[in-house]
Amino acid sequence: MSNVAMGTSTVGAERATTGADTALLLARVALGLPFIYHGAAIAFGAFGGPGLAGFSGFTHMPLPVAALVGYGEFLGGLGVLFGVLSRLAGGSLALIMLGAIVMVHLKNGYDSQKQGFEYPLTLLLLALAIVAAGPGRLTLARLLPLPKRAGTDQPITVLE
């Protein structure tokens, strides 16, 4: 199938921004903002959150694990939102959500109204979508002096 038939266009080695790039941006915003908010509440006590010690006590996690979760959520949310190391960030967020599902939500069933795993599963799948697809072209990474793919302004895949 040609690029034109798939709704994309190419100019030499460069690809124009497409609807898929816009969709990936919207997905990154939908995934990044809740993690930035929740991670800041855990890591820094922002927005009336518990902070690391409070989160550690509430979840019965050792403080270093609570720190990994809080900073992982905050930094992962930033990475996904801005499209910098978004595949790594998405993978980290997926792993954190898998932990949340297994440790907290699974016993409550699917229904989010009953603290079930509906919402964490949605975030996990959205994070995996970013891992699989990458961040698209509408990213901050395109503007940074990072190693680029040959003939493009796109960062090498590992830095996406």
C-alpha positions in Angstrom: 0.0 0.0 0.0 1.4 3.4 -0.9 2.1 6.2 1.6 -0.6 8.3 0.0 -3.2 5.5 0.3 -2.3 5.2 4.0 -2.9 8.9 4.7 0.7 9.9 4.9 2.9 11.9 2.6 6.6 11.9 2.1 9.0 14.5 0.9 12.3 12.9 0.3 13.2 11.2 3.5 11.0 13.5 5.6 7.4 12.7 6.4 4.8 15.4 6.9 2.9 15.5 10.1 -0.2 13.3 9.9 -3.4 12.6 11.8 -1.5 9.7 13.5 1.1 12.2 14.8 -1.7 14.3 16.2 -3.4 11.2 17.7 -0.1 10.2 19.4 0.3 13.8 20.8 -3.2 13.6 22.3 -2.5 10.1 23.7 0.8 11.4 25.2 -1.1 14.3 26.9 -3.8 12.0 28.2 -1.1 9.7 29.6 1.5 12.2 30.7 -0.6 14.7 32.7 -2.1 12.2 35.2 1.3 10.7 35.9 2.9 14.1 36.3 0.2 15.1 38.8 0.2 11.8 40.7 3.9 11.5 40.6 4.4 15.0 42.0 1.9 14.2 44.8 3.9 11.1 45.7 7.4 12.4 45.2 7.1 15.9 46.4 3.8 16.0 48.4 2.4 18.4 45.8 -1.4 19.0 45.5 -2.0 17.8 49.0 -0.3 14.4 48.2 1.3 12.2 50.8 4.9 12.7 49.9 7.3 9.8 49.8 7.1 8.9 53.5 3.3 9.0 53.5 3.0 7.0 50.3 5.5 4.5 51.7 3.5 4.1 54.9 0.2 3.9 53.2 1.3 1.2 50.7 3.6 -0.6 53.1 6.4 -0.2 50.5 10.0 0.4 51.5 10.9 4.1 51.1 13.3 3.4 48.1 10.5 1.5 46.3 8.1 4.4 47.0 10.7 6.8 45.7 11.0 4.8 42.4 7.3 4.8 42.0 6.9 8.6 42.7 9.8 9.7 40.7 9.1 7.1 38.0 5.5 8.5 37.6 6.6 12.1 37.6 9.6 11.8 35.2 7.8 9.2 33.1 4.9 11.5 32.7 7.2 14.3 31.6 9.0 12.0 29.2 5.8 10.8 27.6 4.3 14.3 27.5 7.2 16.0 25.8 8.2 13.0 23.7 11.7 12.7 25.1 12.7 9.1 25.9 9.0 8.4 25.6 9.4 4.7 24.8 11.5 4.2 28.0 9.1 6.4 30.0 6.1 4.5 28.6 7.7 1.2 29.5 8.4 2.5 33.0 4.8 3.7 33.5 3.4 0.4 32.2 5.6 -1.5 34.7 4.4 0.8 37.5 0.7 0.3 36.5 1.3 -3.5 36.4 2.5 -3.3 40.0 -0.5 -1.1 41.0 -2.9 -3.6 39.4 -1.3 -6.6 41.1 -0.6 -5.1 44.5 -3.7 -2.9 44.9 -6.5 -3.1 42.4 -6.8 -6.7 41.2 -8.5 -7.9 44.4 -11.2 -5.3 43.9 -12.3 -6.6 40.4 -12.5 -4.5 37.2 -14.9 -1.7 38.3 -13.1 1.5 39.0 -16.0 2.6 41.2 -14.9 -0.1 43.6 -11.1 0.7 43.3 -10.8 -2.0 40.6 -8.2 -2.2 37.9 -10.2 -0.5 35.1 -8.3 2.8 35.2 -4.8 1.4 35.9 -5.3 -1.1 33.0 -6.3 1.8 30.7 -3.1 3.7 31.6 -1.0 0.5 31.2 -2.4 -0.1 27.7 -2.0 3.5 26.7 1.7 3.4 27.9 2.3 0.3 25.9 0.8 2.0 22.8 3.4 4.7 23.2 6.1 2.1 23.6 5.0 0.3 20.4 4.3 3.4 18.2 6.7 5.9 19.6 5.8 9.5 20.2 5.1 10.6 16.7 6.6 13.7 15.1 5.1 16.4 17.4 7.7 16.2 20.1 10.2 18.3 21.9 12.9 15.7 21.0 12.8 16.9 17.4 14.1 20.3 18.6 16.8 19.0 20.8 20.4 18.4 19.6 20.0 14.6 19.8 21.5 12.1 17.4 19.1 11.9 14.4 18.1 9.1 12.1 19.9 9.4 8.8 18.2 12.0 6.5 15.5 13.0 9.0 15.0 15.4 11.9 13.7 12.4 14.0 15.9 11.3 17.0 17.2 7.8 16.8 14.6 5.3 18.0 16.1 4.7 21.4 15.8 8.4 22.2 12.2 8.8 21.1 
